Amino acid sequence: MVLLGAIAVGVQNSAKRDGALHEFDWGNRYQAGPGASGVLNRVNVVVPYDADAQRFSYYTGGQSWGTAEPSAAPTRVIAEASDGAVTVRLRAFDAERRERADADAQEIARMISLATTQVWPSRPIPVQVDVHVMADDAPFSLAKRVDWEEGDAYAIAVFMRDRGFSLTTPAHELYHALAGRWSLGNKDPANRARPKAARAYEEATADLFVQCGQLLATGSLSRDTGDDKLVIDDERFEGELDAEELGRALELLSREMTGAEEIGPWLSRTVVADVLGEQSSVLLESPQGERLIARCREVAANPMLLAFRLAEMQRTSRAQAAEPRALDD
């Protein structure tokens, strides 16, 4: 199964403003591959943050394809957990299909609570997450509109297949909503001239926000080398990027090449790899753990800083690779 999260570029349409889920046309749709049952969760800011009124509006939800009849969202709450200011509810049609429902809800709540208080914005904020467990073959395209005002909870609606349940998706989507509140990444008017780069850096930062939340919640984080592939302008990217690949990725982003906006996951893996070095995992109580948390804090407050940090990483990697040749000479 493919489970993805993304910044939506959908259009504002007929979804009602009653805080409930409705059918929604996301516009720029994600199409699952043949035989796949992919899910794409999205956050789409439709009214930018107004500093004077202290409010903004966004859609939160997801879509997927399948072979069965189109499905509504489940409403039955099978588990609920809170951690600090964060509340998580799991909703499903069949409670027996989620034996770990209570534990899953608690883990999600704890991860988000730690990420928001210790990574960014570094203080408790009210968050309300609804996780909808969908049938494996059910197609859907659903969203709810959130008209957020200062003091409101950040509401997030995510969708998952039972056979590909992810504990990290809610935190990832929450970061995109927070980026809307603070006008970061592709929500920043200053980045309108480079939307693909802004989207890629925001996606990478959302991944790092999640990974540091995991590190804080569990005390360790395993390396994710990834086995997915991406081709942009005949350039092929896979797993973690070495210095040459990173240089090409940064060049494609600087040129706003079509497809470059999809490279966020490869950038986040490369940041983690730079911190871990040759290690396969990192402990929270270690110099590498502290460095990763510091890096997450820095870029979460401004995803565009990733461009500078990645260029710095590339220069350092090239210099280190050149040292043995200099010694041989």
N, C-alpha and C positions, 0 to 999 in steps of 0.2 A: 504494500500500500504506500502511496505517496501522500504525506501530510505536509501541507505548506502553509506559511503565513505570509501576508503581503500587505503593502500599502496599496489601497485600492485607487483606481482612477475611474471608477464608475460614475454614473451621472445621478444627480438628485432626481428622484422620480416619485412614484405614488405611495411609497411606504408612509404610513400614518405616524403622527407625532404623539401616540398614546403610550409609548414606552413598551409596546408589545411587538413580538416578531410578526412580520408579514412577508408575503412574497415580494421579491425585490429584483429588479433588473440591474445587475452590477456593471453592465456596459461592456468593458474590456474583459471578456471572460477567459477563464482558464479552462482548457479542454484536456481532460484526462486521456492518456494514451490508450490504445486498443487493449481491452481486457482489464484495464486498471480502474480502481475506484478511488480516485484522488479526491481530496478535500482541500479547498482553499479558503482559509479564514481571512477576513479583511476588516480594516478600519478606514473609513473614508471621511475626511473632514470636509464638510460642505459650507460651514460658516466659520471663517477664521476667528481666532481669539480676539475679542474686543477688550483692550486693557481698561477702558473707561467703564464699560458695563460688566466686566469680569465674567464673560461667558463666551462659549463657542458651541458649535453643533457638529455631530458626527454620526455616521451610520456604523454599526458593528454587526457582523454576521458572517455568513459564508455560503459557499455553493459547491455542488458536486454533480457528477453525472452518475447514472446507473441504469439498470435494465428494468427495475420495478416501476410501479406507479409513483409519480411525484409525491413527496412526503412533506407533511407539516412537521413542526418541531414538537418533541415530547414535552409535556408540561408536568408530568409526575416527578416530584423530587424524591430521589432514592438515597441521597446523602447530603449533609450540610455540615460545614466546618468553618470556624472562624479562627483567625490569628491576628491579634491586635485590631487594626481598623479594617482588616480584609475579611470578606465573607465569600465563600464558594459554595455553590449548589450544583450538584450533579442531577441531571434530568434524563430519564430514559423511559422507553415504553415497557421494558421488561426488567424489573429489579434483579432477577436471578442471573442476568447476564453479566453483572458487574459485582463479582464476589469481593473485590477490593474497594468498593465504592467509598466507604467511610475513610479508609486509609488514603485513597487517591485525593479526596477532597481536602483532607488535612495537609497532605504534602504540597498540594498546589497553593493553599492558603499560606503555609509557612514560607514557601519559596518567594511568593509575591511580597509578603510582609517584610522579609529580610532584604529583598532587592530594593524595595522602596525606601526603607529606613536606613540601610547601610551602603547602598550604591547611589541611588538617585531617585527622588529629590532629597534624600537623606533626612526624611522626617515622616512620621505616620500620615498617610492620606487614606481617606475612605475609598474602598474598592469593592464592587459587587460583581462577581463573576458567575455566569450561568454556563455550565458545560452541558451540551446536548449530545447524547450518545445516539447516533442514527443507525438504522439498519444498514448492513454492508452493501446492499445493492440499490439503495433508495436515492434517486436524484432529488436535489432541492436547490433553491436559491432564495435565501431568507436574510432579513436584516431588521433591526429596529433602530429608530432614530433616538439619539440622546441629545437633549438640549441642556447642556451642562452650565451651571452657574456656581460661583464661588460657594463652597460649603457642601456641594452635592458630592455623592460618590461617583467615581468613574465606573460606569457600567460597561461590561464587556460580555458579549455573547459569542461563544465559540462552538464549533461542531466537530465531532470526531466519529470515526467508525469504531465499533466495538473491538474489531480485530486489529486495530492500529492505534490504540489509545496513547495519547501523549500528555505527559505531565507539564511540559514546557510551553505549549502553545498559548495558554492564557497569559502568561507573563510577557511573551513576545508581542501579542496583540495589545496588551496594556501599554507597552512602551510606545507604540504608535499613537495611542490616544494621548499619552502624556506629551509626546512630541507636538501634537496639535495644540495642547494647552500652552506650551512654552514656545510655540512657533519655531520648531527645530527641523533640521533636515529638509525634506521637500515641502514642509509647511512654512518655511521661512521665505518671505517675499524676496529677500536678498539672493536667493538661490534659483529664481525663476529662469535665469539664463543658462543654468546647468541642471535641469531637472533629472536627467539620468544619473549623473554623479550623486546628486543629493539623495535620490532614492536608494542607490546602492549603499551609500555610507549609512543611511538611516537603517536599512535592513541589516547591515553588518552590526551596527550598534545594538539593535534589538536582540540579535543573537548573543552578543556579549553580555547584555543586561540579564538575559536568561542564564547564561553559563555562570556568571558570578552569583546569581541567586542560588543556583544549584550548589556551587562551592560553599556558600555560606550555610545552606540548609543541611548539607550532608557531610561537610568537612573535607571533601575531596572532589576532584573532577578528573575524569578520564579523557584522554585525547580522542578527538573525533576527526579522523583523517578524511572520512567521506569517500564514497566510491562513485558519486555522480559526476557527470561530465557536462561541460558547457563550451559551446563554440560561438565565438564572436568575430566576425570579419575574418574568417579562416584561421583564427587563433583558437587553440584548444586548451581548456583549463580543466584540471582534475585534482581533487584533494587539496593539500596545502600547496601554496605557491612558493617556488624558489625565487631567488633574486631576479633572474631573467624573466620569469613568468610574471612576477609582481610588477616589474618595470613595464611590461607590455600591457598589463591590466590597467595600470595607472595612466598610461598613454591613451588607451581606448576611452577611459573615463574622461580624460581632459578634452578629448575630441568629441565627446557626446555621441559615440557610435551607437547605432541601434543594437540593442541586446546587452549593452554594458550595464544597464540598470539591474540585470539579473545576477551580477557577480558578488553581491553582498555576502552570501554564505561562504564563499571561497576566501574573501577578505577576513572574515571573523576567524576562520580556521587558522589563517596565517598569523594573525595576532596572537592567538593562543599558542601556536607552535613556537613563535618567537620567545614567548615567556618560558615554555616548558623545555626548550632545547631538545636534548635527546631523551628526556623522560616521557613515559607513557601516561603519567598522571601527575597531579599536583595536590598537595595537602594545603588546607587553609592556613594552618600554623606552620608556614615555611616562607622563606624569602620570595620564592616564586609565587606562592599564593598571595602574599601581600602585594607583590608587583602587579599581579593580574587584577586584583580588586582596585588598585590605584588606577590602572589603565581603564577599567570599566567606568569608574567614577568620572574620569576626565572626559571620555568621549560621550558618555550618556548625557552630559550637560551641553555638549556641542558635537554632534556626529561629524561635522565637516572637519574637525581636527584629525580625523582618521587619515585624511589625505596627507597631512604633514607627517604623522607618525609612521604611516606605511612607507613614504618616501625615505624617511630617516632609517627605517628598518632595511630597506633595499640598499642604501648606501653602505650601511654597516656590513651587511651580508657580502656585498661585492668586495669590500676591503678585506674582510676575513678570508674570502676565497682566494684573493690575490697574494696573501702573505706567504703561503708555502712556495709559490712560484718565485717570489722574490728571494726567499732563502735558498732555493735551488740554484738560482743564478749566481 
